[in-house]
Amino acid sequence: MSKPIVLSTGWMMPLVTRQIEEAFEVHWLNKISDWDRLFAEVGPRIERVCTGALTNVATTADMIKRMPNLKIISNYGVGYDSIDVPAAKAQGVVITHTPEVLNEEVADMAVGLLIATVREFNHAEAYLRSGDWAKNGEFRYTASLRDRHVGMIGFGRIGKAIGKRLEGFGVPLSYFGRKKQADVPYPFYDDLVAMARDADTLIAILPGGPATQGLINKPVLEALGPRGIVINVARGSVVNEADLIAALKSRTILGAGLDVYVNEPKIDPAFLKLDNVTLLPHVGSGSQFTRDKMGQLVVDNLLAYKERRAPLTPTPDTPFKGW
């Protein structure tokens, strides 16, 4: 008896690849040149898609339409903005993702990026490696976390994990969101410019997509001011990169720490010329321990449909209502 089909939009980590190839007949889009022929031949038989932003292939409305019997899209990652959600919903497709298992890892990285940016650890290491410490004495004094107020842009599961860590550092917090959360003791803002004016450090940790496109822009950066630091561990799209680059060049703000970008991995080369930005290659959840947990969730959601069990982690946009 032939195996059920899975379409993977691109490369998957070995843990995922091994298990889905054992359980399914896998068609890898990154290994197929003629997509039209693929969908014509097997599109109606595809009930499962395995995807994620790391594949660099969007699951578009046209693609979903070519799989009329599609039931589940198992996404590697918490964010799923590379999937056309309205098209999936219209066709009754359940989208799953990988929340919770990466909260602590991303929070660790976010706080590490914040401290590295504030204290300029990248420049301090370069100073030592160049021999300047021995020749010229101690490294210059930097900004500090001690006199900072952090404004969280988004305060979901990962935001709360970041907040818990910053509490331990004795850093005052506030947060911006769509509505005030009853169980959160920090000051709430529904006006990002106002929060930027009252804080001096912003950490973005919220979903991408049209609703948050360019949320951190020129007015926000001007309100943040010359002591201001922006940390983005959300999606590149939440920052207007042209406005951020201009603000860094003009010293409208002090600096930025970025783990995500609009066109990653091909980031704007202007960032590479700036000396007041710390750049990471989207490593937020990038430990073997956490990525293995994410990958296993991708597999387990696909197997849940195969066995007609409820998916483990459906997205809020596509709640499970039965197969």
Contacts in CASP RR format, 6 or more apart in sequence:
PFRMAT RR
TARGET T0000
AUTHOR 0000-0000-0000
METHOD contacts of the structure
MODEL  1
MSKPIVLSTGWMMPLVTRQIEEAFEVHWLNKISDWDRLFAEVGPRIERVC
TGALTNVATTADMIKRMPNLKIISNYGVGYDSIDVPAAKAQGVVITHTPE
VLNEEVADMAVGLLIATVREFNHAEAYLRSGDWAKNGEFRYTASLRDRHV
GMIGFGRIGKAIGKRLEGFGVPLSYFGRKKQADVPYPFYDDLVAMARDAD
TLIAILPGGPATQGLINKPVLEALGPRGIVINVARGSVVNEADLIAALKS
RTILGAGLDVYVNEPKIDPAFLKLDNVTLLPHVGSGSQFTRDKMGQLVVD
NLLAYKERRAPLTPTPDTPFKGW
2 25 0 8 1.000
3 23 0 8 1.000
3 24 0 8 1.000
3 25 0 8 1.000
4 24 0 8 1.000
4 25 0 8 1.000
4 47 0 8 1.000
4 48 0 8 1.000
4 306 0 8 1.000
5 24 0 8 1.000
5 25 0 8 1.000
5 26 0 8 1.000
5 27 0 8 1.000
5 42 0 8 1.000
5 45 0 8 1.000
5 46 0 8 1.000
5 47 0 8 1.000
5 48 0 8 1.000
6 20 0 8 1.000
6 24 0 8 1.000
6 25 0 8 1.000
6 26 0 8 1.000
6 27 0 8 1.000
6 46 0 8 1.000
6 48 0 8 1.000
6 49 0 8 1.000
6 50 0 8 1.000
6 302 0 8 1.000
7 26 0 8 1.000
7 27 0 8 1.000
7 29 0 8 1.000
7 46 0 8 1.000
7 48 0 8 1.000
7 49 0 8 1.000
7 50 0 8 1.000
7 67 0 8 1.000
8 20 0 8 1.000
8 26 0 8 1.000
8 27 0 8 1.000
8 28 0 8 1.000
8 29 0 8 1.000
8 30 0 8 1.000
8 49 0 8 1.000
8 50 0 8 1.000
8 51 0 8 1.000
8 55 0 8 1.000
9 29 0 8 1.000
9 30 0 8 1.000
9 49 0 8 1.000
9 50 0 8 1.000
9 51 0 8 1.000
9 52 0 8 1.000
9 55 0 8 1.000
9 57 0 8 1.000
9 58 0 8 1.000
9 59 0 8 1.000
10 28 0 8 1.000
10 29 0 8 1.000
10 30 0 8 1.000
10 51 0 8 1.000
10 55 0 8 1.000
10 56 0 8 1.000
10 57 0 8 1.000
11 28 0 8 1.000
11 30 0 8 1.000
11 54 0 8 1.000
11 55 0 8 1.000
12 20 0 8 1.000
12 50 0 8 1.000
12 55 0 8 1.000
12 76 0 8 1.000
12 295 0 8 1.000
12 298 0 8 1.000
13 291 0 8 1.000
13 292 0 8 1.000
13 295 0 8 1.000
15 292 0 8 1.000
15 295 0 8 1.000
15 296 0 8 1.000
15 299 0 8 1.000
16 50 0 8 1.000
16 76 0 8 1.000
16 295 0 8 1.000
16 298 0 8 1.000
16 299 0 8 1.000
17 26 0 8 1.000
19 299 0 8 1.000
20 26 0 8 1.000
20 50 0 8 1.000
20 299 0 8 1.000
20 302 0 8 1.000
23 302 0 8 1.000
23 303 0 8 1.000
23 306 0 8 1.000
24 48 0 8 1.000
24 302 0 8 1.000
24 306 0 8 1.000
26 50 0 8 1.000
27 38 0 8 1.000
27 42 0 8 1.000
27 46 0 8 1.000
29 35 0 8 1.000
29 38 0 8 1.000
29 55 0 8 1.000
29 57 0 8 1.000
30 55 0 8 1.000
30 57 0 8 1.000
32 38 0 8 1.000
39 63 0 8 1.000
39 66 0 8 1.000
39 67 0 8 1.000
43 66 0 8 1.000
43 67 0 8 1.000
43 68 0 8 1.000
44 67 0 8 1.000
44 68 0 8 1.000
44 69 0 8 1.000
45 69 0 8 1.000
46 67 0 8 1.000
46 69 0 8 1.000
46 70 0 8 1.000
47 67 0 8 1.000
47 69 0 8 1.000
47 70 0 8 1.000
47 71 0 8 1.000
47 72 0 8 1.000
47 305 0 8 1.000
48 70 0 8 1.000
48 71 0 8 1.000
48 72 0 8 1.000
48 73 0 8 1.000
48 74 0 8 1.000
48 302 0 8 1.000
48 305 0 8 1.000
48 306 0 8 1.000
49 59 0 8 1.000
49 67 0 8 1.000
49 70 0 8 1.000
49 72 0 8 1.000
49 73 0 8 1.000
49 74 0 8 1.000
50 74 0 8 1.000
50 76 0 8 1.000
50 298 0 8 1.000
50 302 0 8 1.000
51 57 0 8 1.000
51 59 0 8 1.000
51 73 0 8 1.000
51 74 0 8 1.000
51 75 0 8 1.000
51 76 0 8 1.000
51 82 0 8 1.000
51 83 0 8 1.000
52 75 0 8 1.000
52 76 0 8 1.000
52 77 0 8 1.000
52 80 0 8 1.000
52 82 0 8 1.000
53 76 0 8 1.000
53 77 0 8 1.000
53 79 0 8 1.000
53 81 0 8 1.000
53 82 0 8 1.000
54 76 0 8 1.000
55 82 0 8 1.000
57 82 0 8 1.000
58 82 0 8 1.000
58 83 0 8 1.000
58 84 0 8 1.000
59 73 0 8 1.000
59 82 0 8 1.000
59 83 0 8 1.000
59 84 0 8 1.000
59 88 0 8 1.000
60 84 0 8 1.000
60 87 0 8 1.000
61 84 0 8 1.000
61 86 0 8 1.000
61 87 0 8 1.000
64 70 0 8 1.000
64 84 0 8 1.000
64 87 0 8 1.000
64 88 0 8 1.000
64 91 0 8 1.000
64 93 0 8 1.000
65 87 0 8 1.000
65 91 0 8 1.000
68 91 0 8 1.000
70 91 0 8 1.000
70 93 0 8 1.000
71 92 0 8 1.000
71 93 0 8 1.000
71 94 0 8 1.000
71 305 0 8 1.000
71 323 0 8 1.000
72 93 0 8 1.000
72 94 0 8 1.000
72 95 0 8 1.000
72 96 0 8 1.000
72 301 0 8 1.000
72 302 0 8 1.000
72 305 0 8 1.000
72 311 0 8 1.000
73 83 0 8 1.000
73 88 0 8 1.000
73 93 0 8 1.000
73 94 0 8 1.000
73 95 0 8 1.000
73 96 0 8 1.000
74 96 0 8 1.000
74 298 0 8 1.000
74 299 0 8 1.000
74 301 0 8 1.000
74 302 0 8 1.000
75 82 0 8 1.000
75 83 0 8 1.000
75 95 0 8 1.000
75 96 0 8 1.000
75 97 0 8 1.000
75 98 0 8 1.000
75 298 0 8 1.000
75 315 0 8 1.000
76 98 0 8 1.000
76 294 0 8 1.000
76 295 0 8 1.000
76 298 0 8 1.000
77 97 0 8 1.000
77 98 0 8 1.000
77 102 0 8 1.000
77 285 0 8 1.000
77 294 0 8 1.000
78 97 0 8 1.000
78 98 0 8 1.000
78 99 0 8 1.000
78 102 0 8 1.000
78 158 0 8 1.000
79 97 0 8 1.000
79 207 0 8 1.000
79 208 0 8 1.000
79 235 0 8 1.000
80 95 0 8 1.000
80 97 0 8 1.000
80 315 0 8 1.000
81 207 0 8 1.000
81 208 0 8 1.000
81 209 0 8 1.000
81 235 0 8 1.000
81 237 0 8 1.000
83 95 0 8 1.000
85 95 0 8 1.000
85 315 0 8 1.000
85 317 0 8 1.000
85 318 0 8 1.000
88 95 0 8 1.000
88 318 0 8 1.000
89 317 0 8 1.000
89 318 0 8 1.000
92 318 0 8 1.000
93 318 0 8 1.000
94 305 0 8 1.000
94 311 0 8 1.000
94 314 0 8 1.000
94 318 0 8 1.000
94 320 0 8 1.000
95 314 0 8 1.000
95 315 0 8 1.000
95 317 0 8 1.000
95 318 0 8 1.000
96 297 0 8 1.000
96 298 0 8 1.000
96 301 0 8 1.000
96 311 0 8 1.000
96 312 0 8 1.000
96 313 0 8 1.000
96 314 0 8 1.000
96 315 0 8 1.000
97 313 0 8 1.000
97 315 0 8 1.000
98 293 0 8 1.000
98 294 0 8 1.000
98 295 0 8 1.000
98 297 0 8 1.000
98 298 0 8 1.000
98 313 0 8 1.000
99 157 0 8 1.000
99 313 0 8 1.000
100 157 0 8 1.000
100 313 0 8 1.000
101 290 0 8 1.000
101 293 0 8 1.000
101 294 0 8 1.000
101 297 0 8 1.000
102 158 0 8 1.000
102 284 0 8 1.000
102 285 0 8 1.000
102 290 0 8 1.000
102 293 0 8 1.000
102 294 0 8 1.000
103 157 0 8 1.000
103 158 0 8 1.000
103 161 0 8 1.000
104 161 0 8 1.000
105 284 0 8 1.000
105 285 0 8 1.000
105 286 0 8 1.000
105 287 0 8 1.000
105 289 0 8 1.000
105 290 0 8 1.000
106 158 0 8 1.000
106 161 0 8 1.000
106 205 0 8 1.000
106 233 0 8 1.000
106 284 0 8 1.000
106 285 0 8 1.000
107 158 0 8 1.000
107 159 0 8 1.000
107 161 0 8 1.000
107 162 0 8 1.000
107 163 0 8 1.000
107 164 0 8 1.000
107 165 0 8 1.000
108 165 0 8 1.000
109 233 0 8 1.000
109 259 0 8 1.000
109 280 0 8 1.000
109 283 0 8 1.000
109 284 0 8 1.000
109 285 0 8 1.000
109 286 0 8 1.000
110 158 0 8 1.000
110 162 0 8 1.000
110 203 0 8 1.000
110 205 0 8 1.000
110 231 0 8 1.000
110 233 0 8 1.000
110 259 0 8 1.000
110 284 0 8 1.000
111 162 0 8 1.000
111 165 0 8 1.000
111 166 0 8 1.000
111 169 0 8 1.000
113 231 0 8 1.000
113 233 0 8 1.000
113 257 0 8 1.000
113 259 0 8 1.000
113 278 0 8 1.000
113 280 0 8 1.000
114 145 0 8 1.000
114 150 0 8 1.000
114 201 0 8 1.000
114 203 0 8 1.000
114 229 0 8 1.000
114 231 0 8 1.000
114 257 0 8 1.000
115 121 0 8 1.000
115 145 0 8 1.000
116 122 0 8 1.000
116 257 0 8 1.000
116 278 0 8 1.000
117 229 0 8 1.000
117 231 0 8 1.000
117 255 0 8 1.000
117 256 0 8 1.000
117 257 0 8 1.000
117 277 0 8 1.000
117 278 0 8 1.000
118 142 0 8 1.000
118 143 0 8 1.000
118 144 0 8 1.000
118 145 0 8 1.000
118 148 0 8 1.000
118 201 0 8 1.000
118 229 0 8 1.000
119 142 0 8 1.000
119 143 0 8 1.000
119 144 0 8 1.000
119 145 0 8 1.000
120 142 0 8 1.000
120 143 0 8 1.000
122 278 0 8 1.000
123 139 0 8 1.000
123 275 0 8 1.000
124 139 0 8 1.000
124 142 0 8 1.000
127 133 0 8 1.000
127 139 0 8 1.000
128 139 0 8 1.000
133 139 0 8 1.000
143 227 0 8 1.000
143 229 0 8 1.000
143 254 0 8 1.000
145 169 0 8 1.000
145 171 0 8 1.000
148 171 0 8 1.000
148 200 0 8 1.000
148 201 0 8 1.000
148 229 0 8 1.000
149 171 0 8 1.000
149 172 0 8 1.000
149 173 0 8 1.000
149 174 0 8 1.000
149 198 0 8 1.000
149 199 0 8 1.000
149 200 0 8 1.000
149 201 0 8 1.000
150 163 0 8 1.000
150 166 0 8 1.000
150 171 0 8 1.000
150 172 0 8 1.000
150 173 0 8 1.000
150 174 0 8 1.000
150 199 0 8 1.000
150 201 0 8 1.000
150 202 0 8 1.000
150 203 0 8 1.000
151 173 0 8 1.000
151 174 0 8 1.000
151 175 0 8 1.000
151 176 0 8 1.000
151 195 0 8 1.000
151 199 0 8 1.000
151 201 0 8 1.000
151 202 0 8 1.000
151 203 0 8 1.000
152 159 0 8 1.000
152 162 0 8 1.000
152 163 0 8 1.000
152 173 0 8 1.000
152 174 0 8 1.000
152 175 0 8 1.000
152 176 0 8 1.000
152 186 0 8 1.000
152 202 0 8 1.000
152 203 0 8 1.000
152 205 0 8 1.000
153 175 0 8 1.000
153 176 0 8 1.000
153 177 0 8 1.000
153 192 0 8 1.000
153 195 0 8 1.000
153 202 0 8 1.000
153 203 0 8 1.000
153 204 0 8 1.000
153 205 0 8 1.000
153 206 0 8 1.000
153 215 0 8 1.000
153 216 0 8 1.000
153 234 0 8 1.000
153 238 0 8 1.000
154 175 0 8 1.000
154 176 0 8 1.000
154 177 0 8 1.000
154 204 0 8 1.000
154 205 0 8 1.000
154 206 0 8 1.000
155 175 0 8 1.000
155 176 0 8 1.000
155 177 0 8 1.000
155 181 0 8 1.000
155 184 0 8 1.000
155 186 0 8 1.000
155 205 0 8 1.000
156 205 0 8 1.000
156 206 0 8 1.000
158 205 0 8 1.000
158 233 0 8 1.000
159 203 0 8 1.000
159 205 0 8 1.000
160 184 0 8 1.000
162 203 0 8 1.000
162 205 0 8 1.000
163 173 0 8 1.000
166 173 0 8 1.000
167 173 0 8 1.000
173 186 0 8 1.000
174 186 0 8 1.000
174 187 0 8 1.000
174 188 0 8 1.000
174 189 0 8 1.000
174 195 0 8 1.000
174 198 0 8 1.000
174 199 0 8 1.000
175 181 0 8 1.000
175 184 0 8 1.000
175 186 0 8 1.000
175 187 0 8 1.000
175 188 0 8 1.000
175 189 0 8 1.000
175 195 0 8 1.000
176 188 0 8 1.000
176 189 0 8 1.000
176 190 0 8 1.000
176 191 0 8 1.000
176 192 0 8 1.000
176 195 0 8 1.000
177 188 0 8 1.000
177 189 0 8 1.000
177 190 0 8 1.000
177 206 0 8 1.000
178 190 0 8 1.000
179 190 0 8 1.000
180 188 0 8 1.000
180 190 0 8 1.000
181 188 0 8 1.000
189 195 0 8 1.000
189 198 0 8 1.000
192 215 0 8 1.000
192 216 0 8 1.000
192 220 0 8 1.000
193 219 0 8 1.000
193 220 0 8 1.000
193 223 0 8 1.000
194 223 0 8 1.000
195 202 0 8 1.000
196 202 0 8 1.000
196 220 0 8 1.000
196 221 0 8 1.000
196 223 0 8 1.000
196 224 0 8 1.000
196 225 0 8 1.000
197 223 0 8 1.000
197 224 0 8 1.000
199 224 0 8 1.000
200 224 0 8 1.000
200 225 0 8 1.000
200 227 0 8 1.000
200 228 0 8 1.000
200 229 0 8 1.000
201 228 0 8 1.000
201 229 0 8 1.000
201 230 0 8 1.000
201 231 0 8 1.000
202 216 0 8 1.000
202 220 0 8 1.000
202 224 0 8 1.000
202 228 0 8 1.000
202 229 0 8 1.000
202 230 0 8 1.000
202 231 0 8 1.000
203 231 0 8 1.000
203 233 0 8 1.000
204 215 0 8 1.000
204 216 0 8 1.000
204 230 0 8 1.000
204 231 0 8 1.000
204 232 0 8 1.000
204 233 0 8 1.000
204 234 0 8 1.000
204 238 0 8 1.000
204 239 0 8 1.000
205 233 0 8 1.000
205 234 0 8 1.000
206 212 0 8 1.000
206 215 0 8 1.000
206 234 0 8 1.000
206 238 0 8 1.000
207 234 0 8 1.000
207 235 0 8 1.000
208 234 0 8 1.000
208 235 0 8 1.000
208 236 0 8 1.000
208 237 0 8 1.000
208 238 0 8 1.000
209 235 0 8 1.000
209 237 0 8 1.000
212 234 0 8 1.000
212 235 0 8 1.000
212 237 0 8 1.000
212 238 0 8 1.000
213 237 0 8 1.000
213 238 0 8 1.000
214 237 0 8 1.000
214 238 0 8 1.000
214 239 0 8 1.000
214 240 0 8 1.000
215 238 0 8 1.000
215 239 0 8 1.000
216 230 0 8 1.000
216 232 0 8 1.000
216 238 0 8 1.000
216 239 0 8 1.000
216 240 0 8 1.000
216 243 0 8 1.000
216 244 0 8 1.000
217 240 0 8 1.000
217 243 0 8 1.000
218 240 0 8 1.000
218 243 0 8 1.000
218 246 0 8 1.000
218 247 0 8 1.000
221 230 0 8 1.000
221 243 0 8 1.000
221 244 0 8 1.000
221 247 0 8 1.000
221 252 0 8 1.000
221 253 0 8 1.000
222 247 0 8 1.000
222 252 0 8 1.000
224 230 0 8 1.000
224 253 0 8 1.000
225 252 0 8 1.000
225 253 0 8 1.000
226 251 0 8 1.000
226 252 0 8 1.000
226 253 0 8 1.000
226 254 0 8 1.000
227 253 0 8 1.000
227 254 0 8 1.000
228 253 0 8 1.000
228 254 0 8 1.000
228 255 0 8 1.000
229 253 0 8 1.000
229 254 0 8 1.000
229 255 0 8 1.000
229 256 0 8 1.000
229 257 0 8 1.000
230 239 0 8 1.000
230 244 0 8 1.000
230 253 0 8 1.000
230 255 0 8 1.000
230 256 0 8 1.000
230 257 0 8 1.000
231 256 0 8 1.000
231 257 0 8 1.000
231 258 0 8 1.000
232 238 0 8 1.000
232 239 0 8 1.000
232 256 0 8 1.000
232 257 0 8 1.000
232 258 0 8 1.000
232 259 0 8 1.000
232 260 0 8 1.000
233 259 0 8 1.000
233 260 0 8 1.000
233 284 0 8 1.000
234 260 0 8 1.000
235 260 0 8 1.000
236 258 0 8 1.000
236 260 0 8 1.000
236 261 0 8 1.000
236 262 0 8 1.000
236 264 0 8 1.000
237 262 0 8 1.000
239 258 0 8 1.000
239 262 0 8 1.000
241 261 0 8 1.000
241 262 0 8 1.000
241 268 0 8 1.000
244 256 0 8 1.000
245 268 0 8 1.000
245 270 0 8 1.000
245 271 0 8 1.000
245 274 0 8 1.000
246 252 0 8 1.000
247 253 0 8 1.000
248 255 0 8 1.000
248 256 0 8 1.000
248 274 0 8 1.000
248 276 0 8 1.000
248 277 0 8 1.000
249 274 0 8 1.000
251 276 0 8 1.000
254 276 0 8 1.000
255 276 0 8 1.000
255 277 0 8 1.000
256 276 0 8 1.000
256 277 0 8 1.000
256 278 0 8 1.000
257 277 0 8 1.000
257 278 0 8 1.000
257 279 0 8 1.000
257 280 0 8 1.000
258 271 0 8 1.000
258 277 0 8 1.000
258 278 0 8 1.000
258 279 0 8 1.000
258 280 0 8 1.000
259 280 0 8 1.000
259 281 0 8 1.000
259 282 0 8 1.000
259 283 0 8 1.000
259 284 0 8 1.000
260 282 0 8 1.000
261 267 0 8 1.000
261 268 0 8 1.000
261 271 0 8 1.000
261 282 0 8 1.000
262 268 0 8 1.000
264 281 0 8 1.000
264 282 0 8 1.000
265 281 0 8 1.000
265 282 0 8 1.000
267 279 0 8 1.000
271 277 0 8 1.000
271 279 0 8 1.000
272 279 0 8 1.000
285 291 0 8 1.000
285 294 0 8 1.000
297 312 0 8 1.000
297 313 0 8 1.000
300 312 0 8 1.000
301 311 0 8 1.000
301 312 0 8 1.000
301 313 0 8 1.000
304 310 0 8 1.000
304 311 0 8 1.000
304 312 0 8 1.000
305 311 0 8 1.000
305 323 0 8 1.000
308 323 0 8 1.000
310 320 0 8 1.000
310 322 0 8 1.000
311 320 0 8 1.000
314 320 0 8 1.000
END
